Structures are given as structure tokens and as C-alpha cells.
Amino acid sequence: MFEENGFSSLIILACALLALVGGPKLWQRLQLSLAKHPSMAGHLRWAKRLANWAPAYDYPGEQWFRVDHAPEAVGTQRRHALQRLGSTLAQRSPQTLALTQATKPMVSDMQLISRYRVPFQFQKFLSDNLQIGSYWAHSKGVWVADADEQRHLDVTGSYGVNLFGADFYKSCMQEGMDLVRDLGPVLGAYHPCVQENVTMLCQIARKDEVSFHMSGTEAVMQAVRLARYHTGKRKVVRFTGAYHGWWDDVQPGPGNPMPPSNDTLTLNEMHPQTLKVLRQRKDIACVLVNPLQAMHPNKAAPSDSTLIDGSRQLSYDKAAYAQWLKELRQVCDEKGIAFIMDEVFMGFRLGLGGAQAFFGVDADMVTYGKTLGGGFPVGVVCGKAAWMRRFHEEKPGNICFARGTFNAHPSVMGAMNVFLKRVQGPAIQAAYQKMEGLWIDRMRQLNDQLLGQDLPVRVVGMATVWSVVYEVPSRYNWMLQFYMREQGIALSWVGTGRIIFNFAFEDEHFAEFCQRFIRAAQAMQNDGWWWTGQGQSNRTIRREVMREMVRIKWAL
Ligand SMILES: Cc1ncc(COP(=O)(O)O)c(C=O)c1O
């Protein structure tokens, strides 16, 4: 399935020569370099340097509207459009915006996400002219309403938690609380429902043991710690662009003030050189796989903050990804490396058996979180007994410590109990049966409509997780998120890079979504944001942005 081109053969030859001169250490180093993805995301030290180097600047007034050298008339049209959009959103949701403005100076997370919704050069002028609220007051079915009762179709996905619709989780939370009411806040020993939870989890994940945590990040930390404990090795392999929570060892590079740890290797996913490195090295404890990456191997989550042109591309190939996981599994077996499937995001979304069943691979440990808490915060590791054991029979002092005050909190366990029983019930089992075909068909329906309307956007995705891709090399593609908001579609702060549907979307809701999405794209087109000058391409845009940065940095 993999092809090596002539160029990489040349590099290998050069490496072999160097290794003869430099010895096995250098040879190993060079092999590792060849297993890195060629993009910046594969070279984290460079990515950090570039991120630190990039100068701050913004497009003021007139330039903001015509940074693509559009004619004055188009600039004016865009200016009017922004004014209209800003005042429509402000008039509709005054209380929501007031709450947002009052809270923002005191909540660093709100400041971060409102700053990184769009490419940074556009941010300041945009926030002076258009605001969106950060508060929701109600949810019902596929809808969320803000503090001004403005209803939006909810495709934020609540970071991936919302898989079955808001009402499903409300009742899991309520019934779960009822179930554990008599025990209340008691921690340490478990509520009796935990026995059922553990049995169901072991069956679903096809594993022997379970450990409970408070978040997906903690579940990943624990799985990695266990892998290190049992192998006696330090190195963790993650793949380029894959998110596994915000713990230092799995989130190296920009966003983390520490330099990338030498114990984390970020390798090229779906590449034979990666398998070679795994086979050759003796210091690897585990490989972490985030199955969401099947949508865009070796790329980070497609966020509108980096949408400076129209080059966003996704390449989901189920069969190729399944084949990759099979080969990865084989190397892990040969080398005694722990294969950790991180299903914190995708768990239960692709079916009851999750990504393991969907792609046909049996992991050593699986991490879950998000939706499994039935609406409450959770992290879970399910694993084979040999990997989950936290002590050695022969060495009483050699334990693998992991505790957490709120692990297995009664409310979480109660809601999880309701969740696990419901997902195995006939209604959700029937929904799983038709899930894949249904969402492929819906994607086709929307793309046909977009094509029919001559709109330069398409949707791509895996099951219920979609992204918008753009056919126009425009500097303003990120504006679509605000037109969608105007049409009453709620996106997460990542914008049009992640549209996360849930199973409560019936055909009529989906039809409503399509109508609103198309209206948003039409308005965006009519307002001139997709005007493109002759010769403008994604490449010319990127060059221009780079030139701007160099000019500003060195005051040229
Ligand atoms: C695949 C994956 N792993 C781990 C995490 C971290 O989970 P949490 O945010 O609950 O710590 C996430 C969160 O998005 C995730 O998507």
C-alpha cells in the first residue's frame, strides 16, 4: 500500500553512507528523521521556533476588506456586509453579548478562544465590529438557545460529548443522580452500579480490566504510564497532528511552553518508515492512535484560525486506515510495544465496539472519555490484564501509582450506568446499523445541493464528524462561520473545520441544517467574500502572508 519514491531512496543511500562514518547512533537518528512527516507539524522544534518568530500585526480599516487586492466596490460591499452581520448578531443577543463581555476579562479560556477563531491578522478589527456570545441557556434535542432565547442548531458537539442529542444526556444525568442519591458524595469505595459498569465496559471494549479517571487527558496519562511500567521503556510514539489531551508528553510543540520531550517521538502516520523505526528501536513503550486522524492523517484539527486560504483538504480512506492499523498492530506484537487506541473523542461514535471494531483492530489498552460519562466528566482506560496490572508479585515495592480523588464519583458512575445500558438497547443498536450509510448519504445530499447552487464549498467527513472545504483560494473563507451563526447554526470555536452532528438529527433536522448552511454560503457569496483576482491561488496567498511577516519582523 505504500510507495517509496526515488527521492527517499536517495536519502536512505545518503544515510547509509553517513552511518558508515558516524556509527549506529547516527544511523538511528537518521532513520528517525526519515520517519518524521515533512510538514512543520512533523518538526515540532521548528514549528515552535516559527510560532515564536511570527510577528503580531493586524489589517486595519480599508486593508482588512481588500487584503486580496479586490476592487474598491467589492471592499465597500464587504464593509456593508460586516456592519450588517455585526449589528444583526448584536441586536438578536444583547444579554448574551453583555454576559460575554462582562466575563471575558476574568476568564482566560474565553479570551483565548475568542482570539483564535480567525487568522490573527483579522482578529482585532473583527472583534471591534462583530461579536458572538459564549453563553448557552437551554438545550433541547438538536437545538441550543442563548440567554436571549435565540435558537441554534447545535453542531458544536460539546467537544465530542454530544453523540445522542442533549435530551439523551439530560436524562442520563437525571436518572444517574437518582440511582446514586442515597450514597451522595461518598468516595473511595464504589457505588454498587460500578460492578455493572465494569462488566459492560469489559464486554464492549473486549478487554479484561478498567480504571476510572476524571478526564480524557488523565486516561491517556494513565495508559502511557502503564505502558512504561510494563515495558520498562520510556519513549511514547504519537502521530503528527494527533491530539491526545494537553499533558506535556503527548502535546509537544506550539501551545506547550516546554521544549518537546525527548521521550516523545512524533512520527509520520501511514508511512512505512514509521513501521521501520518501530521495528528497529528498542526503547519504545507505546504507540498512541487517535482514530479521528483517519480523516486527515498527519494534520492537526482543521481550525478556522489557520484558514488563511482555500487549501484545507481532508483525505478519509477507511480501507487504507484499517490496513495501516493492521500493520501497526503487527509491529507492536513483534516488539512488545503497547498499542493504545485513544477513543476519547471517537468512542461510541463509530459503533458500540468503537474504532477498534470499525477498523478491525484489537488494542492493548483503549482510552475513553467525553460521551461515556453520560453528560458528566470522565476518563476511562480499558485494557488487557497484563497491561493494566499496577504491581509486581515478586517486587512489592515496585508499583505503578495512579489515584484521583474524584475517580469513579457516584454521579458519574450513575450516569455512565444509564448510558451503557441505553447504548446497548435496541434503538441505539438499530441506529448504529444504519449510521455509516446514513451519514455518507447525507453528505452526498448536501454536496449535490452545493454543486447545484454553484457554491464553492463542500463537506467531507467521517460518520458524524464533518469539515467544510473550500474551492476558492480566498483570504476570507473563515467568514463563513459568522454567516452560519447568523443562520442559527452553532459551531465550536474551531469554526467550520469541525461540524459535529449527533444521532438526534432526524431527516427534517438535517434538511433544516442544509437550508441554513446553503443560505449562509449564498449570503457569503453575494457579499463578495469569495471574489478572487486573476492569478490568485493558495500558493500566492501563502507567499504573500509570509512576505508580510518578514516585512513586519525586519521592518522592511
Ligand atoms: C482523542 C482525545 N484524547 C484525549 C483528549 C483529552 O480529553 P479531555 O479534554 O477530557 O482531557 C481529547 C479531547 O479532545 C481527545 O480528543
The ligand as an SDF file (V2000), in Angstrom:
LIG
                    3D

 16 16  0  0  0  0  0  0  0  0999 V2000
   -8.5370   11.8110   21.2750 C   0  0  0  0  0  0  0  0  0  0  0  0
   -8.5300   12.6170   22.5240 C   0  0  0  0  0  0  0  0  0  0  0  0
   -7.7980   12.2150   23.5730 N   0  0  0  0  0  0  0  0  0  0  0  0
   -7.7740   12.8920   24.7250 C   0  0  0  0  0  0  0  0  0  0  0  0
   -8.4900   14.0560   24.8700 C   0  0  0  0  0  0  0  0  0  0  0  0
   -8.4620   14.8190   26.1760 C   0  0  0  0  0  0  0  0  0  0  0  0
   -9.6740   14.6750   26.8260 O   0  0  0  0  0  0  0  0  0  0  0  0
  -10.1170   15.7540   27.9560 P   0  0  0  0  0  0  0  0  0  0  0  0
  -10.3600   17.0310   27.2400 O   0  0  0  0  0  0  0  0  0  0  0  0
  -11.3430   15.1460   28.5700 O   0  0  0  0  0  0  0  0  0  0  0  0
   -8.9740   15.8420   28.9150 O   0  0  0  0  0  0  0  0  0  0  0  0
   -9.2650   14.5220   23.8110 C   0  0  0  0  0  0  0  0  0  0  0  0
  -10.0280   15.7820   23.9310 C   0  0  0  0  0  0  0  0  0  0  0  0
  -10.4860   16.3570   22.9890 O   0  0  0  0  0  0  0  0  0  0  0  0
   -9.2780   13.7970   22.6020 C   0  0  0  0  0  0  0  0  0  0  0  0
   -9.9950   14.2130   21.5520 O   0  0  0  0  0  0  0  0  0  0  0  0
  1  2  1  0
  2  3  1  0
  2 15  2  0
  3  4  2  0
  4  5  1  0
  5  6  1  0
  5 12  2  0
  6  7  1  0
  7  8  1  0
  8  9  2  0
  8 10  1  0
  8 11  1  0
 12 13  1  0
 12 15  1  0
 13 14  2  0
 15 16  1  0
M  END
$$$$
